[in-house]
Amino acid sequence: MDRQLERCCGLDVHKETITACVRIGGRSGRAAQHVQTFRTTAAELIVLRDWLAAHGVTHVAMESTGVYWKPVFYALESDFTCLLVNAAHIKQVPGRKTDVHDCVWIAQLLEHGLLRGSFVPPVPIRELRDLTRYRKALIQDRTRVANRLHKALEDAGIKLATVASDILGVSGRAMLAALAQGTTDPDPSRARSRPAAREASGAGHCARWPVSVAPCIPRGAAAGPPGLP
């Protein structure tokens, strides 16, 4: 099979180590091969980059193994043409010998143009994607906390969701703070709520009197002090 790349490298990335195989084509048709192992620390990644540059490598390929490939890819993408390859695609290529290291097999496939790189977005898109994913995770966490709080209130027989559309809104938090302080009288907690929450409770027009003596005054009618017509 014809050689497509003269100087390339295959990386076998693990959690703590990286095994690199550099293949350099020769005039005789047989490629020279150099294999070396590096650590995954930031300093060792710089050593790996310098080692690849010393061999004149132009293309680097690695498997997309979990999240371990990310620091390696990011450290090398500015100096080499990096290919992030699906591990399932590499396994489907026939002809591999059982005694060949993963990095050597990746380097051989890259040398003959048998690898197809996955799409890796540029740095601005990656940063925006991380930000939006983190925002989505925070929203999901907030929703889970609100659901647990709603369940705890329902288990305690506190129907806060019936008088406040959002139990974590301004009115809901005020009533939760009153309950946390040991308030058991419904009037003080109702007085702390905003007008919208008092209207939702059906007592917005008579919230200034205690519940036990609040008169039933039709909406729009003049309201006087208790005991007066």
DOKE-748086 format. One record per residue: residue number from 1; residue in three letters; y, x, z of N, C-alpha, C in turn. Coordinates in steps of 0.02 Angstrom, whole numbers, padded with zeros to 5 digits, always signed. Layout:
MIRO   nr  rest    n_py    n_px    n_pz   ca_py   ca_px   ca_pz    c_py    c_px    c_pz
MIRO  NUM   ALA       Y       X       Z       Y       X       Z       Y       X       Z
...
! end
This chain:
MIRO   nr  rest    n_py    n_px    n_pz   ca_py   ca_px   ca_pz    c_py    c_px    c_pz
MIRO    1   MET  -00060  +00042  +00000  +00000  +00000  +00000  +00062  +00044  +00000
MIRO    2   ASP  +00112  +00024  -00040  +00173  +00064  -00046  +00213  +00064  +00019
MIRO    3   ARG  +00243  +00120  +00032  +00286  +00127  +00090  +00356  +00102  +00072
MIRO    4   GLN  +00383  +00058  +00115  +00449  +00029  +00103  +00503  +00066  +00141
MIRO    5   LEU  +00487  +00095  +00198  +00536  +00130  +00240  +00511  +00200  +00254
MIRO    6   GLU  +00556  +00249  +00249  +00537  +00318  +00260  +00536  +00337  +00334
MIRO    7   ARG  +00584  +00309  +00372  +00588  +00326  +00443  +00599  +00261  +00482
MIRO    8   CYS  +00550  +00243  +00520  +00553  +00181  +00558  +00518  +00190  +00625
MIRO    9   CYS  +00526  +00141  +00668  +00497  +00146  +00736  +00472  +00078  +00758
MIRO   10   GLY  +00416  +00077  +00792  +00389  +00017  +00823  +00391  +00024  +00898
MIRO   11   LEU  +00414  -00026  +00933  +00421  -00025  +01006  +00374  -00076  +01037
MIRO   12   ASP  +00337  -00053  +01088  +00296  -00098  +01129  +00331  -00104  +01197
MIRO   13   VAL  +00366  -00160  +01207  +00410  -00168  +01265  +00372  -00204  +01321
MIRO   14   HIS  +00375  -00174  +01380  +00346  -00204  +01440  +00401  -00210  +01493
MIRO   15   LYS  +00381  -00233  +01551  +00431  -00243  +01604  +00462  -00178  +01628
MIRO   16   GLU  +00421  -00126  +01635  +00446  -00063  +01663  +00444  -00005  +01613
MIRO   17   THR  +00408  -00011  +01559  +00401  +00045  +01512  +00409  +00020  +01440
MIRO   18   ILE  +00427  +00067  +01397  +00432  +00055  +01325  +00394  +00111  +01291
MIRO   19   THR  +00345  +00094  +01250  +00309  +00143  +01210  +00335  +00140  +01139
MIRO   20   ALA  +00359  +00197  +01114  +00390  +00200  +01048  +00348  +00243  +01002
MIRO   21   CYS  +00341  +00220  +00940  +00305  +00258  +00889  +00351  +00266  +00828
MIRO   22   VAL  +00367  +00328  +00812  +00409  +00342  +00754  +00364  +00367  +00698
MIRO   23   ARG  +00372  +00338  +00639  +00334  +00359  +00580  +00383  +00385  +00527
MIRO   24   ILE  +00369  +00446  +00504  +00412  +00479  +00455  +00370  +00495  +00394
MIRO   25   GLY  +00390  +00468  +00338  +00352  +00479  +00276  +00358  +00549  +00250
MIRO   26   GLY  +00303  +00575  +00223  +00302  +00643  +00195  +00288  +00642  +00120
MIRO   27   ARG  +00297  +00700  +00089  +00285  +00705  +00017  +00212  +00697  +00000
MIRO   28   SER  +00168  +00714  +00047  +00096  +00708  +00033  +00071  +00636  +00035
MIRO   29   GLY  +00114  +00590  +00056  +00094  +00520  +00060  +00070  +00500  +00128
MIRO   30   ARG  +00059  +00547  +00172  +00038  +00532  +00240  +00098  +00538  +00286
MIRO   31   ALA  +00107  +00489  +00330  +00166  +00487  +00374  +00151  +00526  +00438
MIRO   32   ALA  +00202  +00564  +00459  +00198  +00596  +00524  +00213  +00546  +00578
MIRO   33   GLN  +00180  +00552  +00634  +00185  +00501  +00687  +00201  +00534  +00753
MIRO   34   HIS  +00249  +00504  +00789  +00269  +00530  +00855  +00271  +00471  +00904
MIRO   35   VAL  +00235  +00478  +00959  +00230  +00424  +01009  +00256  +00451  +01075
MIRO   36   GLN  +00298  +00412  +01108  +00326  +00433  +01172  +00341  +00370  +01213
MIRO   37   THR  +00338  +00378  +01279  +00349  +00322  +01326  +00413  +00333  +01364
MIRO   38   PHE  +00452  +00279  +01372  +00515  +00280  +01408  +00515  +00226  +01461
MIRO   39   ARG  +00559  +00234  +01510  +00571  +00182  +01560  +00620  +00131  +01532
MIRO   40   THR  +00627  +00075  +01567  +00671  +00022  +01543  +00739  +00022  +01579
MIRO   41   THR  +00755  +00075  +01615  +00820  +00080  +01647  +00875  +00093  +01595
MIRO   42   ALA  +00937  +00081  +01614  +00993  +00091  +01568  +00997  +00164  +01544
MIRO   43   ALA  +00987  +00211  +01590  +00989  +00281  +01571  +00933  +00299  +01522
MIRO   44   GLU  +00874  +00272  +01533  +00818  +00287  +01488  +00827  +00254  +01420
MIRO   45   LEU  +00861  +00197  +01418  +00875  +00166  +01353  +00921  +00210  +01311
MIRO   46   ILE  +00968  +00244  +01343  +01011  +00291  +01307  +00970  +00350  +01281
MIRO   47   VAL  +00923  +00373  +01322  +00879  +00428  +01300  +00837  +00405  +01240
MIRO   48   LEU  +00812  +00344  +01243  +00773  +00317  +01186  +00816  +00313  +01123
MIRO   49   ARG  +00878  +00291  +01130  +00922  +00287  +01072  +00935  +00355  +01041
MIRO   50   ASP  +00947  +00405  +01084  +00959  +00473  +01059  +00896  +00502  +01027
MIRO   51   TRP  +00838  +00486  +01055  +00775  +00511  +01027  +00762  +00481  +00958
MIRO   52   LEU  +00777  +00417  +00949  +00769  +00386  +00884  +00819  +00415  +00834
MIRO   53   ALA  +00881  +00427  +00856  +00931  +00455  +00811  +00913  +00526  +00791
MIRO   54   ALA  +00882  +00564  +00836  +00862  +00632  +00819  +00808  +00634  +00765
MIRO   55   HIS  +00767  +00582  +00762  +00715  +00578  +00711  +00741  +00544  +00647
MIRO   56   GLY  +00804  +00525  +00646  +00831  +00494  +00585  +00805  +00425  +00572
MIRO   57   VAL  +00787  +00388  +00624  +00759  +00320  +00615  +00814  +00273  +00591
MIRO   58   THR  +00796  +00230  +00545  +00843  +00180  +00519  +00826  +00109  +00540
MIRO   59   HIS  +00762  +00094  +00550  +00740  +00026  +00567  +00695  +00028  +00628
MIRO   60   VAL  +00705  -00021  +00672  +00666  -00026  +00734  +00640  -00097  +00739
MIRO   61   ALA  +00577  -00105  +00757  +00546  -00171  +00765  +00514  -00176  +00834
MIRO   62   MET  +00518  -00236  +00862  +00488  -00248  +00928  +00466  -00321  +00932
MIRO   63   GLU  +00418  -00335  +00977  +00396  -00403  +00988  +00444  -00439  +01036
MIRO   64   SER  +00447  -00505  +01027  +00489  -00546  +01072  +00448  -00565  +01133
MIRO   65   THR  +00442  -00519  +01179  +00402  -00528  +01240  +00447  -00552  +01297
MIRO   66   GLY  +00446  -00617  +01310  +00484  -00645  +01366  +00558  -00629  +01359
MIRO   67   VAL  +00587  -00602  +01413  +00658  -00581  +01413  +00664  -00505  +01415
MIRO   68   TYR  +00608  -00470  +01414  +00610  -00397  +01421  +00639  -00363  +01359
MIRO   69   TRP  +00636  -00396  +01302  +00661  -00365  +01240  +00737  -00364  +01237
MIRO   70   LYS  +00771  -00406  +01275  +00843  -00414  +01267  +00883  -00351  +01281
MIRO   71   PRO  +00874  -00317  +01340  +00913  -00256  +01350  +00897  -00201  +01300
MIRO   72   VAL  +00835  -00198  +01277  +00817  -00147  +01227  +00850  -00162  +01161
MIRO   73   PHE  +00847  -00224  +01140  +00878  -00244  +01076  +00953  -00234  +01078
MIRO   74   TYR  +00984  -00254  +01133  +01057  -00248  +01138  +01080  -00174  +01139
MIRO   75   ALA  +01038  -00130  +01166  +01056  -00060  +01170  +01049  -00024  +01102
MIRO   76   LEU  +01007  -00051  +01058  +00992  -00017  +00995  +01024  -00050  +00934
MIRO   77   GLU  +01047  -00112  +00940  +01068  -00149  +00881  +01130  -00119  +00847
MIRO   78   SER  +01171  -00083  +00885  +01232  -00055  +00855  +01219  +00008  +00814
MIRO   79   ASP  +01162  +00041  +00824  +01147  +00104  +00789  +01090  +00098  +00739
MIRO   80   PHE  +01049  +00047  +00744  +00991  +00040  +00700  +00985  -00032  +00675
MIRO   81   THR  +00947  -00041  +00623  +00930  -00108  +00599  +00870  -00132  +00640
MIRO   82   CYS  +00882  -00178  +00686  +00830  -00200  +00732  +00799  -00266  +00708
MIRO   83   LEU  +00733  -00270  +00714  +00696  -00330  +00697  +00660  -00355  +00759
MIRO   84   LEU  +00673  -00417  +00775  +00638  -00451  +00830  +00583  -00494  +00799
MIRO   85   VAL  +00521  -00477  +00812  +00465  -00507  +00776  +00425  -00552  +00823
MIRO   86   ASN  +00404  -00608  +00797  +00361  -00654  +00835  +00292  -00622  +00845
MIRO   87   ALA  +00269  -00622  +00907  +00204  -00590  +00922  +00147  -00624  +00886
MIRO   88   ALA  +00151  -00690  +00876  +00098  -00726  +00840  +00095  -00704  +00768
MIRO   89   HIS  +00152  -00688  +00738  +00152  -00665  +00669  +00118  -00597  +00662
MIRO   90   ILE  +00128  -00553  +00710  +00097  -00487  +00708  +00021  -00493  +00715
MIRO   91   LYS  -00002  -00538  +00757  -00074  -00546  +00767  -00108  -00574  +00705
MIRO   92   GLN  -00071  -00612  +00664  -00102  -00643  +00605  -00109  -00595  +00547
MIRO   93   VAL  -00076  -00537  +00550  -00081  -00489  +00495  -00149  -00454  +00500
MIRO   94   PRO  -00191  -00457  +00448  -00258  -00427  +00452  -00256  -00351  +00444
MIRO   95   GLY  -00311  -00318  +00465  -00319  -00247  +00453  -00309  -00203  +00513
MIRO   96   ARG  -00296  -00232  +00571  -00283  -00190  +00629  -00348  -00164  +00658
MIRO   97   LYS  -00347  -00101  +00678  -00404  -00070  +00712  -00397  -00080  +00787
MIRO   98   THR  -00453  -00083  +00822  -00452  -00099  +00893  -00425  -00042  +00936
MIRO   99   ASP  -00428  +00020  +00910  -00407  +00078  +00950  -00334  +00098  +00935
MIRO  100   VAL  -00297  +00057  +00900  -00228  +00073  +00883  -00182  +00041  +00935
MIRO  101   HIS  -00134  +00081  +00959  -00086  +00054  +01006  -00041  +00002  +00972
MIRO  102   ASP  -00012  -00042  +01014  +00031  -00094  +00986  +00091  -00065  +00950
MIRO  103   CYS  +00122  -00013  +00980  +00181  +00016  +00948  +00164  +00048  +00881
MIRO  104   VAL  +00104  +00078  +00875  +00084  +00109  +00812  +00073  +00056  +00759
MIRO  105   TRP  +00041  +00001  +00779  +00029  -00053  +00731  +00094  -00085  +00708
MIRO  106   ILE  +00141  -00095  +00754  +00206  -00123  +00735  +00243  -00076  +00688
MIRO  107   ALA  +00239  -00010  +00701  +00272  +00038  +00658  +00240  +00039  +00588
MIRO  108   GLN  +00175  +00033  +00584  +00142  +00032  +00519  +00161  -00030  +00479
MIRO  109   LEU  +00163  -00087  +00512  +00183  -00149  +00477  +00256  -00145  +00454
MIRO  110   LEU  +00299  -00117  +00496  +00369  -00110  +00477  +00377  -00061  +00419
MIRO  111   GLU  +00338  -00009  +00420  +00342  +00042  +00367  +00326  +00013  +00299
MIRO  112   HIS  +00280  -00035  +00297  +00258  -00063  +00233  +00291  -00131  +00218
MIRO  113   GLY  +00342  -00149  +00258  +00379  -00210  +00244  +00341  -00274  +00256
MIRO  114   LEU  +00297  -00274  +00306  +00256  -00334  +00320  +00281  -00374  +00380
MIRO  115   LEU  +00340  -00358  +00405  +00367  -00394  +00463  +00428  -00434  +00442
MIRO  116   ARG  +00434  -00493  +00473  +00491  -00537  +00461  +00527  -00547  +00527
MIRO  117   GLY  +00589  -00525  +00529  +00627  -00529  +00591  +00652  -00599  +00607
MIRO  118   SER  +00655  -00615  +00670  +00683  -00679  +00693  +00759  -00674  +00695
MIRO  119   PHE  +00790  -00732  +00695  +00863  -00734  +00696  +00888  -00719  +00767
MIRO  120   VAL  +00931  -00671  +00773  +00965  -00655  +00836  +01040  -00662  +00824
MIRO  121   PRO  +01073  -00710  +00856  +01144  -00722  +00842  +01187  -00663  +00863
MIRO  122   PRO  +01246  -00657  +00835  +01292  -00603  +00855  +01316  -00611  +00926
MIRO  123   VAL  +01349  -00559  +00952  +01370  -00557  +01022  +01413  -00617  +01042
MIRO  124   PRO  +01465  -00636  +01004  +01506  -00694  +01026  +01465  -00758  +01033
MIRO  125   ILE  +01419  -00769  +00986  +01377  -00829  +00989  +01330  -00826  +01049
MIRO  126   ARG  +01303  -00767  +01063  +01259  -00760  +01121  +01296  -00774  +01186
MIRO  127   GLU  +01357  -00748  +01192  +01396  -00761  +01253  +01413  -00835  +01260
MIRO  128   LEU  +01432  -00867  +01205  +01447  -00939  +01208  +01384  -00979  +01225
MIRO  129   ARG  +01327  -00959  +01197  +01265  -00995  +01211  +01245  -00988  +01285
MIRO  130   ASP  +01253  -00927  +01312  +01237  -00918  +01383  +01283  -00960  +01427
MIRO  131   LEU  +01347  -00964  +01408  +01394  -01004  +01447  +01377  -01078  +01445
MIRO  132   THR  +01363  -01104  +01386  +01346  -01175  +01380  +01280  -01191  +01415
MIRO  133   ARG  +01232  -01146  +01411  +01168  -01158  +01445  +01177  -01157  +01520
MIRO  134   TYR  +01219  -01112  +01545  +01232  -01110  +01617  +01268  -01173  +01640
MIRO  135   ARG  +01316  -01197  +01600  +01351  -01259  +01617  +01303  -01318  +01618
MIRO  136   LYS  +01258  -01320  +01570  +01208  -01374  +01569  +01163  -01371  +01631
MIRO  137   ALA  +01143  -01310  +01651  +01102  -01303  +01711  +01138  -01326  +01773
MIRO  138   LEU  +01204  -01311  +01779  +01243  -01334  +01836  +01248  -01410  +01838
MIRO  139   ILE  +01258  -01441  +01780  +01261  -01514  +01777  +01195  -01545  +01798
MIRO  140   GLN  +01140  -01516  +01776  +01074  -01542  +01795  +01062  -01533  +01870
MIRO  141   ASP  +01084  -01477  +01899  +01078  -01467  +01971  +01119  -01519  +02009
MIRO  142   ARG  +01180  -01533  +01987  +01222  -01582  +02019  +01190  -01652  +02016
MIRO  143   THR  +01160  -01668  +01959  +01127  -01733  +01953  +01068  -01739  +02000
MIRO  144   ARG  +01029  -01685  +02006  +00972  -01687  +02052  +00994  -01695  +02124
MIRO  145   VAL  +01048  -01660  +02143  +01074  -01667  +02212  +01098  -01738  +02224
MIRO  146   ALA  +01134  -01767  +02176  +01158  -01836  +02183  +01100  -01885  +02189
MIRO  147   ASN  +01047  -01875  +02151  +00989  -01920  +02156  +00954  -01914  +02224
MIRO  148   ARG  +00949  -01853  +02250  +00918  -01844  +02316  +00961  -01876  +02370
MIRO  149   LEU  +01027  -01869  +02364  +01072  -01901  +02413  +01067  -01977  +02409
MIRO  150   HIS  +01065  -02004  +02349  +01058  -02077  +02341  +00993  -02102  +02371
MIRO  151   LYS  +00939  -02065  +02361  +00874  -02085  +02389  +00876  -02082  +02466
MIRO  152   ALA  +00908  -02030  +02494  +00912  -02024  +02567  +00952  -02082  +02596
MIRO  153   LEU  +01007  -02101  +02563  +01047  -02157  +02588  +01008  -02223  +02583
MIRO  154   GLU  +00972  -02232  +02529  +00932  -02293  +02522  +00877  -02296  +02575
MIRO  155   ASP  +00845  -02239  +02588  +00793  -02238  +02640  +00822  -02254  +02709
MIRO  156   ALA  +00886  -02236  +02720  +00918  -02251  +02784  +00949  -02320  +02787
MIRO  157   GLY  +00943  -02357  +02732  +00971  -02425  +02731  +01046  -02428  +02721
MIRO  158   ILE  +01076  -02374  +02695  +01148  -02372  +02683  +01160  -02385  +02609
MIRO  159   LYS  +01188  -02442  +02593  +01199  -02463  +02524  +01267  -02439  +02499
MIRO  160   LEU  +01277  -02375  +02499  +01341  -02348  +02479  +01352  -02356  +02404
MIRO  161   ALA  +01299  -02355  +02365  +01306  -02360  +02293  +01328  -02429  +02271
MIRO  162   THR  +01324  -02479  +02315  +01345  -02546  +02296  +01421  -02555  +02302
MIRO  163   VAL  +01455  -02513  +02340  +01527  -02519  +02348  +01565  -02461  +02316
MIRO  164   ALA  +01530  -02409  +02295  +01562  -02352  +02262  +01524  -02337  +02198
MIRO  165   SER  +01558  -02337  +02142  +01525  -02324  +02079  +01498  -02253  +02075
MIRO  166   ASP  +01530  -02207  +02110  +01508  -02138  +02112  +01507  -02116  +02185
MIRO  167   ILE  +01448  -02105  +02211  +01443  -02088  +02282  +01469  -02017  +02296
MIRO  168   LEU  +01479  -01978  +02244  +01508  -01911  +02253  +01581  -01909  +02230
MIRO  169   GLY  +01611  -01967  +02216  +01681  -01969  +02199  +01724  -01964  +02261
MIRO  170   VAL  +01790  -01978  +02252  +01837  -01972  +02308  +01820  -02022  +02363
MIRO  171   SER  +01809  -02086  +02343  +01793  -02137  +02393  +01725  -02124  +02424
MIRO  172   GLY  +01676  -02107  +02382  +01609  -02095  +02409  +01608  -02037  +02458
MIRO  173   ARG  +01642  -01984  +02442  +01644  -01926  +02488  +01680  -01944  +02553
MIRO  174   ALA  +01734  -01985  +02549  +01769  -02005  +02610  +01723  -02045  +02655
MIRO  175   MET  +01685  -02091  +02626  +01640  -02132  +02667  +01581  -02091  +02693
MIRO  176   LEU  +01557  -02043  +02652  +01504  -01999  +02676  +01528  -01955  +02734
MIRO  177   ALA  +01592  -01932  +02730  +01620  -01893  +02785  +01625  -01934  +02848
MIRO  178   ALA  +01645  -01998  +02841  +01649  -02042  +02900  +01581  -02054  +02930
MIRO  179   LEU  +01530  -02063  +02888  +01462  -02072  +02914  +01438  -02008  +02949
MIRO  180   ALA  +01454  -01950  +02921  +01433  -01887  +02951  +01467  -01875  +03019
MIRO  181   GLN  +01526  -01904  +03028  +01561  -01897  +03092  +01537  -01948  +03144
MIRO  182   GLY  +01490  -01990  +03126  +01461  -02037  +03173  +01494  -02105  +03173
MIRO  183   THR  +01535  -02121  +03123  +01567  -02187  +03119  +01516  -02239  +03102
MIRO  184   THR  +01512  -02291  +03142  +01465  -02347  +03130  +01501  -02412  +03113
MIRO  185   ASP  +01565  -02418  +03130  +01603  -02478  +03115  +01619  -02478  +03040
MIRO  186   PRO  +01604  -02532  +03005  +01616  -02531  +02932  +01689  -02530  +02913
MIRO  187   ASP  +01734  -02554  +02957  +01804  -02558  +02939  +01837  -02491  +02928
MIRO  188   PRO  +01828  -02441  +02973  +01860  -02377  +02960  +01837  -02345  +02896
MIRO  189   SER  +01773  -02350  +02881  +01750  -02320  +02819  +01777  -02357  +02759
MIRO  190   ARG  +01786  -02424  +02765  +01814  -02462  +02710  +01888  -02445  +02701
MIRO  191   ALA  +01923  -02433  +02756  +01993  -02415  +02751  +02003  -02348  +02718
MIRO  192   ARG  +01952  -02304  +02723  +01958  -02239  +02691  +01946  -02241  +02617
MIRO  193   SER  +01915  -02295  +02594  +01898  -02299  +02523  +01960  -02315  +02482
MIRO  194   ARG  +01956  -02299  +02419  +02011  -02313  +02374  +02011  -02387  +02356
MIRO  195   PRO  +02065  -02414  +02327  +02068  -02485  +02310  +02012  -02508  +02264
MIRO  196   ALA  +01993  -02465  +02216  +01939  -02485  +02171  +01874  -02497  +02208
MIRO  197   ALA  +01859  -02453  +02256  +01797  -02461  +02295  +01802  -02523  +02339
MIRO  198   ARG  +01862  -02537  +02367  +01869  -02596  +02409  +01862  -02660  +02368
MIRO  199   GLU  +01887  -02659  +02306  +01878  -02716  +02263  +01804  -02726  +02247
MIRO  200   ALA  +01767  -02671  +02236  +01696  -02676  +02221  +01658  -02705  +02279
MIRO  201   SER  +01682  -02695  +02340  +01647  -02722  +02399  +01661  -02795  +02409
MIRO  202   GLY  +01707  -02826  +02370  +01721  -02897  +02377  +01768  -02913  +02433
MIRO  203   ALA  +01801  -02863  +02462  +01846  -02875  +02519  +01911  -02837  +02509
MIRO  204   GLY  +01931  -02827  +02446  +01992  -02789  +02434  +02054  -02824  +02459
MIRO  205   HIS  +02055  -02891  +02459  +02114  -02928  +02478  +02118  -02942  +02552
MIRO  206   CYS  +02066  -02926  +02589  +02068  -02938  +02661  +02044  -02877  +02699
MIRO  207   ALA  +02054  -02817  +02672  +02031  -02757  +02704  +02073  -02738  +02765
MIRO  208   ARG  +02132  -02771  +02774  +02173  -02751  +02830  +02153  -02786  +02895
MIRO  209   TRP  +02108  -02834  +02892  +02082  -02867  +02952  +02010  -02847  +02964
MIRO  210   PRO  +01988  -02850  +03027  +01917  -02838  +03041  +01873  -02887  +03003
MIRO  211   VAL  +01813  -02865  +02986  +01768  -02907  +02947  +01752  -02971  +02983
MIRO  212   SER  +01746  -02968  +03051  +01725  -03027  +03088  +01777  -03082  +03089
MIRO  213   VAL  +01842  -03064  +03080  +01894  -03115  +03084  +01935  -03118  +03020
MIRO  214   ALA  +01914  -03084  +02967  +01952  -03085  +02905  +01950  -03154  +02875
MIRO  215   PRO  +02008  -03184  +02861  +02010  -03251  +02832  +01988  -03250  +02760
MIRO  216   CYS  +01964  -03305  +02737  +01944  -03312  +02667  +02004  -03338  +02628
MIRO  217   ILE  +02041  -03295  +02598  +02102  -03312  +02563  +02089  -03307  +02488
MIRO  218   PRO  +02101  -03359  +02450  +02091  -03354  +02377  +02136  -03300  +02348
MIRO  219   ARG  +02114  -03271  +02294  +02154  -03221  +02261  +02218  -03252  +02235
MIRO  220   GLY  +02273  -03215  +02244  +02337  -03238  +02221  +02375  -03280  +02271
MIRO  221   ALA  +02342  -03304  +02325  +02377  -03343  +02375  +02412  -03297  +02424
MIRO  222   ALA  +02466  -03323  +02456  +02503  -03283  +02504  +02461  -03272  +02566
MIRO  223   ALA  +02459  -03212  +02588  +02417  -03194  +02645  +02463  -03180  +02705
MIRO  224   GLY  +02454  -03216  +02759  +02492  -03205  +02820  +02451  -03175  +02873
MIRO  225   PRO  +02480  -03161  +02931  +02441  -03132  +02985  +02387  -03179  +03009
MIRO  226   PRO  +02335  -03154  +03040  +02281  -03197  +03067  +02308  -03249  +03115
MIRO  227   GLY  +02283  -03311  +03109  +02303  -03365  +03154  +02360  -03406  +03127
MIRO  228   LEU  +02395  -03383  +03075  +02450  -03422  +03046  +02427  -03456  +02982
MIRO  229   PRO  +02454  -03516  +02969  +02433  -03551  +02907  +02459  -03514  +02846
! end
